[in-house]
Amino acid sequence: MADLSRQDALTVARIVRVNHAGEFGAIRIYSAQILVAKRFWPDCVPSLLEMLGHERNHCAMFRAAMPTRRSRPCRIMQFWSWGGWLLGFLTALLGPQGIWACTAAVEGAVHRHLDEQLFFLANRDRELHGVILDIREEELAHLNHAEEQLKSPGPGLNLLRSLISIATDVLIWLSTWGDSSRMTRALKVAKQG
């Protein structure tokens, strides 16, 4: 890790914290969806189990990255935990289309934030950059799989996806104390320049 300014070191610590919390939230979403899907939508279970395995691995990787970056678990982990479980449970009750709409919304928001983080980390923390780059590939595979499963989503599913995406962005913003907004602006400036 390069010598970082105090602000950049704080942002890196927040990135690790929010990613750990997000992966934990994803574990809770998939766990609740699997609980319902085993009973009502068994065809969804193998894909959900595979994605759950990826999220558990990602969560462990971010947890391991915390100590050297002076990071710690998020203060609002209960929101990620209970919110994730409730979201997974309710969307699974809507059926396979609800499950895949949820996955597409969450993974779409996550993918966007990971791109912003990669831009920020490129010259600041090469090790964490590499970890996130590897994880992004699996998250993108989750997004692509969910998109393939969605069969002509109507206004209801599109509204659900929008609401889930907004809720994900709000939790990310709260978990980074607004640093996610700063990274978004920096990425936009870089793309325009």
N, C-alpha and C positions, 0 to 999 in steps of 0.2 A: 504494500500500500504506500503510495506517495505521501510526502509531507503535505498535509491538508490544512487549509485555514480552519479556524474554529467552526465557522458556519458550514463549510463543506463536510467536516467530520460529523457534525450534528445531523446533517442531511443524510449521510451514509448510514448513520445509526438508525435514523428514522426509516430509511428504506428497508433495512434488515427487519426492523420491528414490524412494519406494516406488511411486509411479505410473509413473515412468520404468522402473523395474525390472519392474513388472507388465506394462507394454506390451511390453517387450523379451521377457519370457517368453511372452506371447501370440504375438508374431512367431515365436518358436521352435516353439510348439505348432502353429500353422497351417502353418508351413513343412514340418514333419515330416508332418502330416496330408496335405498336398497331395502330397508325395513318394509316399506310399502310395496315396492316392486316385487319382492319375493312372493308376496301373496297375490297381487293382482296383475303384474306385468313382468312375468319371469323372463321374457325375451330381452328385457333391458338389463337384467342383472349382470351378465358377463362384462359388458362394456362399463357399467358403473363400478364393478369391482376392480377392473383394470385401472380406471381413472382414480379411484380411491387409493390404490397402491401408489400411484404416481404422487398424489397429493401428500400422502404420509411421508414419502421419501423427500419431497420438496420441503415440507415442514421441518424435518430433521436437519436438512442442509442449512436452512436459515437459522435454526436454533444454534447449530454448531458455529455459525458465522458471527454470532452475537458477542461473545467475550472479547475478541480482539478488536471489535469496533465500538466497545463500550456501549453496547445496546442491551436492552432487556425486553421481556415480553410487554406487549401493549397494555396500557391501563384499562382499555375498554374491551378486553378479551371476552367478557361475558356477552357483550353485544354480538361479537363475531360468533361465539359459541351458540347462544340461544337463538339468535337471529338466523344463523346458518341452518340450525336444526329445524326450526319452524319453517323456513323457506323451503328446505328440501322436502319436508313432510307435506306441506300444502301443495307444492307443485307436483309431487308424485301422485297425490289424490286426483289431480286433473288428468292423469293418464300419461302415456309416453310423450305426447306432444308438450305437455306441461313440463315434464322432466327435461326434454331437450331444449325447450325455450329457455328454461332456467340456466342450463349449462351454457347455451349460446350467449345469453346476456352477461353472465358472470365472466366467462372466459373472454368475451369481446372486450369488456372493461379492463380485465386483467392484462390482456395482450397490449392494449393501448398504453397502460401504465408501465408495463415492462419495457416497452420501446422507449418511453421517456426516461426511465431509469438507466437503460443501457447508454443512452446519449449522455446523461449526466456522469455516469461512472467511467466512461471510456478512458479518460486520462487521469482519473482520480483513484480508482480501486480496480486494478486489472483482474485480481482474483475473484472478487464479487461479480464483476462484469462477466467473467467466464461462467460462473455458476448460474447467473440469471440467463445467459445466452442458451445454455443447455436446457434449463427448465422451460424457457420460452418455447422451445420446439415441441415439448410434450403438451404444453398448454394450448399451443396452436393446433395440435392434433385433436385435442378435446373439442376445441371450437369447430374445426372442420367436420368432425364426426357428428356433432350436434346439428350443425347446419344441414348435413346430408340427411338426417333423420326427420327434419321438419318438412312436412308435406303441406305445401301451400298454406302457410300460416295466415289466418285472418286477422281482423282488427283486434280481437280479444287477445290473441297470442302476441301480437305486435305491441299492444299496450302493456301486457305483462312483462315482456322483454324490456321495454322502456323503463318501467317502474323498477325492475330489478337492477338495471344498469345504473339508474340514478342513485338508488340505495347503496350500491357498491361504491360508486364514486364518492358519496357522502362519507361512508365509513373510511375509505382510504384517506380522504381529506382530514377527517378528525384524527385518524391514527398517525398522520404525519405532521400535524399542527400546521397544515397549509403548505408544506414543502412540495406537495404534489402539484399545486397550482404554479409554483415557481418553476418546476421542471417542465410543465406543460408549456409555459410561456417561452422558456429557453429553447425548447425543441421547435416551436413555431418560428421563432426568430431565426434559428439556424437553417430551417427549411426555406425561409424566404430569402436568406442572404446568399 
